[in-house]
Amino acid sequence: LSRRSCELSKTEDSAEKTNVLWEPSEDSKYLNLKLLVMNGFKEEDKVMNYVRLVMVRAVVLKRIELYDEDPCKCSAINHEPPRFLVDEASKQRIREQLTHGSSSSAEIIIG
């Protein structure tokens, strides 16, 4: 799952631009999902809620990888992996917010 801010005008919602369904339909099936990788992760309510929803529905989810930025085709070519631009305390706070009240045992990597 990628969210690319370079493809958005300042007034567009990234979920609409990337066709992310923030409110999944009842027939969404995550039962076999073992890994969720999100590039372009932002600490926004709708993004945090989406990740929490996947954690609830994907009963065999083992690992979640969240990256701050996704290298965009419209920017200069960058061969380094995306990095999360927050300190360790912020990363821990994000992990706690995602796992609060959750029975998921998925490992959360914020890279």
Long-range contacts (C-beta under 8 A, 24 or more apart in sequence): 1-36, 1-37, 1-38, 1-39, 2-38, 2-39, 2-40, 2-70, 3-38, 3-39, 3-40, 3-41, 3-42, 3-47, 3-70, 4-40, 4-70, 4-72, 5-40, 5-69, 5-72, 6-72, 6-74, 6-75, 7-72, 7-74, 14-40, 15-46, 20-50, 22-46, 22-49, 22-50, 24-53, 24-57, 28-57, 30-54, 30-57, 30-58, 30-61, 31-57, 31-58, 31-59, 31-60, 32-58, 32-60, 33-58, 33-60, 33-61, 34-58, 34-60, 34-61, 34-62, 34-63, 35-61, 35-62, 35-63, 35-64, 35-65, 36-61, 36-63, 36-64, 36-65, 36-106, 37-64, 37-65, 37-67, 38-64, 38-65, 38-66, 38-67, 39-67, 39-69, 39-70, 39-82, 40-67, 40-68, 40-69, 40-70, 41-66, 41-67, 41-68, 41-84, 41-110, 42-68, 43-90, 43-94, 48-94, 48-97, 48-98, 51-98, 52-98, 52-102, 55-98, 55-99, 55-102, 55-104, 55-106, 56-102, 56-104, 58-106, 61-104, 61-106, 62-106, 62-107, 63-106, 63-107, 63-108, 63-109, 64-98, 64-106, 64-107, 64-108, 64-109, 65-109, 65-111, 66-94, 66-108, 66-109, 66-110, 66-111, 67-111, 81-111, 82-111, 83-111, 84-110, 84-111, 86-110
